[in-house]
Amino acid sequence: MQFNKLDKAMLLMLLIALCVRVPFLFIVPMVEAPDEFAHFWVTKFLSEHFAAPNAQEVVAGGPSAVYGSLPPFAYMPHVLFVQLLAPFFPGLDISFTERIGSILGGLVTVFAACQIGKLIFASNNLLRLALPLCVALHPQLVFVNAYCNSDSTACALASLLLLVSLSAIYRGAHIRYAVFAGVLSALIALSKFSALAVVPAAFVGIVCACWIYKLNVAQTSMRLCIFAGTAAIVCVPWFARNAAVFGGDWLGTNTMRESWANTFNRSVEPVSLSSVLKQKVWWQQLFCSFWAVYGYQKHYLPAAFYVSFLAMLVASMIGAFTQFSQMLKKKTAEHDINDQAAWLVLSLSVIFSWAGLLYAAVNNLGGPQGRYLFPSEISFMAIILFGLGSSSGFFQKVGKWLVFTFVCLNAITLIYSMYMLYSMFGMRLKPY
């Protein structure tokens, strides 16, 4: 895939993203980072053995090894930094150096946001810059990008997959995009299953690109087969290995769930979808934790922050509805087809992420945690900004100010969060 040369704006965005994530690296202790003890065990094992654990080693690892049966690709950036820094800083603890891998994932996500902003907001400089800036300053995403986890890598890969599918829509349905999409989809499957919600949206993007550029059925089928075939070639061997090592558990999720249930006396029985949808606390926790709730979902910000985000979200929904309605009603010019297909892909990634979150809740695989939606982080932020920056309808005269306010709200919330966490935990060189 051809990328434009890094410009000054992109370098600035990456620098901002790095600067706001580094303090969290030193502030947040491991006991206040969700499941970092389990992520740390996998990273440490990979760093020491240069191989994934088998069933006996996962059992021997005890409660800390609950993620040992899952695909380990998401931890490769963490292992990389452990190995790179060890010769130069022999006294630096691995529990610190592994965290830098998550920061790398955050920077990749911001890079993807810069490139996607250039595609979908090509004629609006404000929104083009606001998209990566919001991704760089999103308080909860900054927190997630500053401790060892699989979410940061999965979010980065999903963001790149969205970029590939949108590039196909705007630049042509070239075979290389199908190859890139297949490889990225496989790496996502080998990182974190919740991020797979982006894959069907990207698949639709490739189909749309083939239609836009008038490829025939055979050409379209070839690209889709390359997409699926490349993904299968990359990831199926790992799942076959998992089935052999973990007694037929191809994905490793059954082993993980049994470990969770035995260790924490936790039920793994499914619940009804209606019972999840009816829980007001579930929705409240999900909304708040998408923006900023720290530790194990226990350190909330003052209510004014969440009310402000809710107000911006409501305003965005009104503006986005107006924008999308007008987009569908007006006569479609050739360049508008690309925009419609792009927004379809972004909207589908949001919808599929929501569906995946509800699936996890119904099957007792995870609670209402905002970070589970981060594989579609760029899509969420793009749609919010699209609604706030509406150039017509209700927000025609105040759209620019709403966008500016939303960016500032993220920045102010992040600064306050940093101050709050520093006041609670101070600074440390060892996270545990």
C-alpha positions in Angstrom: 0.0 0.0 0.0 1.3 3.4 -0.9 1.4 6.0 1.9 2.1 9.7 1.6 5.3 10.9 3.2 5.1 11.8 6.8 4.2 15.5 7.0 4.6 17.9 9.8 1.0 17.5 11.0 1.4 13.7 11.3 4.7 14.1 13.2 3.0 16.5 15.5 0.2 14.1 16.2 2.5 11.2 16.9 4.6 13.4 19.2 1.5 14.5 21.1 0.4 10.9 21.4 3.8 9.8 22.7 4.0 12.6 25.2 0.6 12.0 26.8 1.1 8.2 27.0 4.6 8.2 28.7 3.4 9.7 32.0 0.8 7.0 32.4 3.6 4.5 31.8 5.2 5.6 35.1 2.0 6.3 37.1 -0.3 3.3 36.8 0.7 0.4 39.0 0.1 -3.1 37.8 -2.7 -3.8 40.3 -4.6 -0.8 38.8 -4.2 -2.0 35.1 -7.0 -4.5 34.1 -5.6 -8.0 33.9 -2.0 -6.8 33.4 -0.8 -9.6 35.7 -2.1 -12.1 33.2 -0.8 -10.3 30.2 2.6 -9.9 32.0 2.8 -13.7 32.5 2.4 -14.4 28.7 4.9 -11.7 27.8 7.5 -12.9 30.3 7.1 -16.5 29.2 7.5 -15.5 25.5 10.6 -13.4 26.4 12.2 -16.2 28.3 11.3 -19.2 26.1 10.8 -17.7 22.6 7.9 -20.1 22.3 4.2 -20.2 23.3 3.3 -22.2 26.4 1.8 -25.6 26.1 -1.1 -27.0 28.2 1.1 -28.2 31.1 2.9 -24.9 31.3 -0.4 -23.0 31.4 -1.6 -25.2 34.2 1.7 -24.8 36.1 1.4 -21.0 35.7 -1.8 -20.9 37.8 -4.1 -17.9 37.9 -1.6 -15.7 36.1 -1.5 -18.0 33.1 -5.2 -17.7 32.1 -4.3 -16.1 28.8 -1.7 -18.7 28.0 -3.9 -20.7 25.7 -4.9 -17.7 23.5 -3.0 -16.6 20.4 0.1 -14.6 21.5 0.8 -12.4 18.5 -0.6 -9.3 20.3 2.4 -9.5 22.7 5.1 -9.5 20.1 5.6 -5.7 20.3 6.0 -6.0 24.1 8.5 -8.9 23.8 10.4 -6.9 21.1 11.0 -4.0 23.5 12.0 -6.3 26.3 14.6 -7.9 24.1 15.8 -4.6 22.6 16.2 -2.7 25.9 17.6 -5.5 28.0 21.3 -5.2 26.7 21.3 -1.4 27.2 19.4 -1.2 30.5 20.2 -4.5 32.3 18.7 -3.2 35.6 15.4 -2.1 34.0 12.6 -4.4 35.1 10.7 -6.4 32.4 7.4 -5.3 33.9 8.2 -1.8 32.8 9.9 -2.4 29.4 7.0 -4.6 28.2 4.6 -1.7 28.5 6.4 0.2 25.8 4.9 -2.3 23.3 1.4 -0.9 24.1 2.6 2.6 23.4 3.8 1.5 20.0 0.3 0.1 19.3 -1.1 3.5 20.3 1.2 5.3 17.9 0.3 3.0 15.0 -3.4 3.7 15.7 -2.8 7.5 15.6 -0.9 7.0 12.3 -3.8 5.2 10.8 -6.2 7.9 12.0 -4.0 10.5 10.2 -4.2 8.6 7.0 -7.9 7.9 7.3 -8.6 11.5 8.1 -6.9 12.5 4.8 -9.3 10.1 2.9 -12.6 10.8 4.5 -12.1 14.5 5.4 -10.1 15.5 2.3 -12.0 18.7 1.8 -12.2 19.7 5.5 -8.9 20.5 7.1 -10.4 21.0 10.6 -11.9 17.5 10.7 -8.9 16.0 9.0 -6.7 17.2 11.9 -9.3 16.7 14.6 -9.6 12.9 13.9 -6.0 11.9 14.8 -5.9 14.5 17.6 -9.0 13.0 19.2 -7.5 9.5 18.9 -4.2 10.8 20.4 -6.0 12.5 23.3 -8.8 10.0 24.1 -8.3 9.5 27.9 -9.3 5.8 28.1 -7.3 4.9 25.0 -4.2 6.6 26.4 -4.6 4.6 29.6 -5.0 1.3 27.6 -1.9 2.2 25.5 0.2 2.6 28.7 0.2 -0.9 30.2 0.8 -4.4 28.9 -2.3 -5.9 27.2 -3.5 -7.4 23.9 -5.9 -4.5 23.2 -3.3 -2.0 22.0 -1.9 -4.3 19.3 -5.4 -5.5 18.2 -6.6 -1.9 18.0 -3.6 -0.9 15.9 -4.1 -3.8 13.5 -7.8 -3.2 13.2 -7.1 0.5 12.5 -4.7 -0.5 9.7 -7.3 -2.9 8.3 -9.8 0.0 8.1 -7.2 2.1 6.4 -6.5 -0.7 3.8 -10.2 -1.1 3.0 -10.8 2.7 2.7 -7.7 3.0 0.5 -9.2 0.4 -1.8 -12.4 2.5 -2.0 -10.6 5.8 -2.8 -7.6 4.6 -4.7 -8.7 1.5 -6.6 -9.5 -2.2 -5.9 -5.9 -3.4 -6.4 -5.0 -6.9 -5.6 -2.4 -5.7 -3.0 -5.1 -4.3 -0.9 -6.8 -7.8 -0.7 -3.5 -9.3 0.3 -2.9 -6.6 3.0 -6.4 -7.1 4.3 -6.0 -10.8 4.5 -2.7 -10.6 6.4 -4.0 -8.0 8.8 -7.2 -10.0 9.4 -5.1 -13.1 10.3 -2.9 -11.1 12.7 -6.0 -9.7 14.3 -7.3 -13.3 14.8 -4.0 -14.1 16.4 -4.2 -11.1 18.7 -7.6 -10.6 20.2 -10.9 -12.0 19.0 -13.0 -9.0 19.9 -11.1 -7.0 17.2 -12.4 -9.4 14.5 -15.6 -7.2 14.4 -13.7 -5.0 12.0 -13.0 -7.8 9.5 -16.5 -8.1 8.0 -16.6 -4.3 7.6 -13.3 -4.4 5.7 -14.7 -7.3 3.6 -17.6 -5.1 2.6 -15.1 -2.3 1.8 -13.3 -4.5 -0.6 -16.6 -5.5 -2.2 -17.6 -1.8 -2.5 -14.3 -1.0 -4.1 -14.7 -3.7 -6.7 -18.2 -2.3 -7.5 -17.1 1.3 -7.6 -14.2 0.5 -10.1 -16.5 -1.7 -12.2 -14.7 -5.0 -11.8 -16.5 -8.0 -13.1 -17.6 -11.0 -11.1 -14.5 -13.0 -11.7 -12.2 -10.1 -10.8 -14.2 -9.4 -7.6 -14.3 -13.1 -6.6 -10.5 -13.4 -7.1 -9.9 -10.5 -4.7 -12.2 -11.8 -2.1 -10.7 -15.3 -2.4 -7.2 -13.7 -2.0 -8.5 -11.8 1.1 -9.9 -15.0 2.7 -7.1 -17.3 1.5 -4.3 -15.1 2.7 -5.9 -14.9 6.1 -6.4 -18.6 6.3 -2.8 -19.4 5.2 -1.4 -17.1 8.0 -3.6 -18.0 11.0 -5.0 -21.6 10.4 -1.6 -23.3 11.2 -1.6 -21.6 14.6 -5.1 -22.7 15.4 -4.3 -26.3 14.3 -1.3 -26.2 16.7 -3.6 -25.0 19.5 -6.1 -27.8 18.8 -3.2 -30.3 19.2 -1.7 -28.8 22.3 -5.0 -28.0 24.2 -7.0 -31.1 23.5 -9.1 -29.9 20.5 -9.5 -26.3 21.8 -8.8 -24.5 18.5 -9.3 -21.0 19.7 -8.0 -21.5 23.3 -11.1 -19.8 24.7 -12.5 -22.9 26.4 -9.3 -23.5 28.3 -9.2 -19.8 29.3 -12.8 -19.8 30.5 -12.3 -23.0 32.6 -9.3 -21.4 34.2 -11.2 -18.2 35.0 -14.1 -20.2 36.4 -11.9 -22.3 38.6 -9.6 -19.6 39.8 -12.1 -16.8 40.5 -15.2 -19.0 41.1 -16.9 -17.2 38.2 -19.9 -18.4 36.3 -19.5 -19.0 32.6 -23.2 -19.8 32.0 -24.8 -17.6 29.2 -27.4 -15.0 30.1 -30.2 -13.7 28.1 -29.7 -10.7 25.8 -32.8 -9.0 27.2 -31.3 -9.1 30.7 -28.2 -7.4 29.5 -30.1 -4.7 27.6 -32.3 -4.0 30.6 -29.4 -3.2 33.0 -29.1 0.5 33.4 -25.8 0.1 35.3 -24.4 -2.0 32.4 -25.0 0.8 29.9 -23.8 3.5 32.4 -20.5 1.6 33.0 -20.0 1.0 29.3 -20.5 4.7 28.5 -18.2 5.9 31.2 -15.5 3.4 30.7 -15.3 4.2 27.0 -14.3 7.7 27.9 -12.4 7.5 31.2 -12.7 5.0 34.1 -9.5 3.7 35.5 -8.2 0.7 37.4 -10.6 -2.2 37.5 -13.6 -0.1 36.6 -13.5 1.7 39.9 -11.8 5.1 39.6 -14.4 7.4 38.1 -14.0 11.1 37.2 -16.4 13.8 38.4 -19.9 13.4 36.9 -19.5 16.7 34.9 -17.0 15.0 32.6 -19.4 12.3 31.6 -22.3 14.7 31.3 -20.2 16.8 28.9 -19.3 13.7 26.8 -23.0 12.7 26.7 -24.0 16.2 25.5 -21.4 16.1 22.8 -22.5 12.6 21.8 -26.2 13.6 21.6 -25.3 16.7 19.5 -23.2 14.5 17.2 -26.0 12.0 16.7 -28.3 14.8 15.6 -25.8 16.2 13.2 -24.8 12.8 11.8 -28.4 11.8 11.2 -28.8 15.1 9.2 -25.6 14.5 7.3 -26.3 10.9 6.4 -29.9 11.7 5.4 -28.8 14.4 3.0 -26.0 12.2 1.6 -28.6 9.5 0.7 -31.2 11.9 -0.7 -29.1 13.9 -3.1 -28.1 12.8 -6.5 -24.9 10.8 -6.3 -22.0 12.1 -8.1 -19.0 9.9 -8.9 -16.9 11.2 -6.1 -19.8 10.9 -3.6 -20.0 7.1 -4.2 -16.6 6.7 -2.6 -17.6 8.8 0.4 -20.8 6.8 0.9 -18.9 3.5 0.7 -16.4 4.7 3.2 -19.0 5.8 5.7 -20.7 2.5 5.2 -17.5 0.7 6.2 -16.9 2.9 9.2 -20.6 2.5 10.3 -20.5 -1.3 10.0 -17.3 -1.5 12.0 -19.1 0.4 14.8 -22.2 -1.8 14.5 -20.2 -5.1 14.5 -18.2 -3.9 17.5 -21.4 -3.3 19.4 -22.7 -6.7 18.4 -19.5 -8.3 19.5 -19.6 -6.6 22.8 -23.2 -7.8 23.4 -22.2 -11.3 22.3 -19.5 -11.3 24.9 -21.9 -10.1 27.6 -24.5 -12.7 26.8 -21.9 -15.5 26.8 -20.2 -14.2 30.0 -17.0 -13.6 28.2 -16.6 -10.0 29.3 -18.3 -7.1 31.1 -19.2 -3.6 29.8 -15.7 -2.3 29.3 -15.2 0.5 26.8 -11.8 -0.8 25.6 -13.6 -3.7 23.9 -14.9 -1.1 21.4 -11.4 0.3 20.7 -10.8 -1.8 17.5 -13.3 0.6 16.0 -11.9 3.6 17.8 -11.2 5.6 14.6 -14.7 4.8 13.3 -16.3 6.0 16.5 -14.3 9.3 16.5 -14.8 9.8 12.8 -18.6 9.5 13.1 -18.8 11.8 16.2 -16.7 14.4 14.4 -18.7 14.0 11.2 -21.9 14.8 13.2 -20.4 17.7 15.2 -18.8 19.3 12.2 -22.0 19.2 10.1 -21.8 21.9 7.4 -25.5 22.0 7.0 -28.7 21.7 9.0 -29.0 22.5 12.7 -25.2 22.8 13.3 -24.3 24.8 10.2 -23.2 27.9 12.1 -21.6 26.2 15.2 -20.1 23.0 13.7 -16.5 24.3 13.9 -16.9 25.3 17.5 -18.4 22.0 18.5 -15.5 20.2 16.9 -13.1 22.4 18.7 -15.0 21.9 22.0 -14.9 18.2 21.6 -11.2 18.1 21.1 -10.6 20.4 24.1 -12.9 18.2 26.2 -10.7 15.2 25.5 -7.6 17.1 26.3 -9.0 18.6 29.5 -10.3 15.2 30.7 -6.9 13.7 29.9 -5.0 16.3 31.9 -7.4 15.9 34.9 -7.1 12.1 34.7 -3.3 12.4 34.8 -3.4 14.7 37.8 -5.9 12.4 39.6 -3.9 9.2 39.0 -0.7 10.9 40.0 -2.3 12.1 43.2 -3.4 8.5 43.9 -0.3 6.5 42.9 2.6 8.9 42.4 5.5 8.0 40.0 7.2 4.6 39.9 9.8 2.7 37.8 8.3 -0.7 38.6 4.6 -1.0 37.9 4.0 -3.8 40.5 
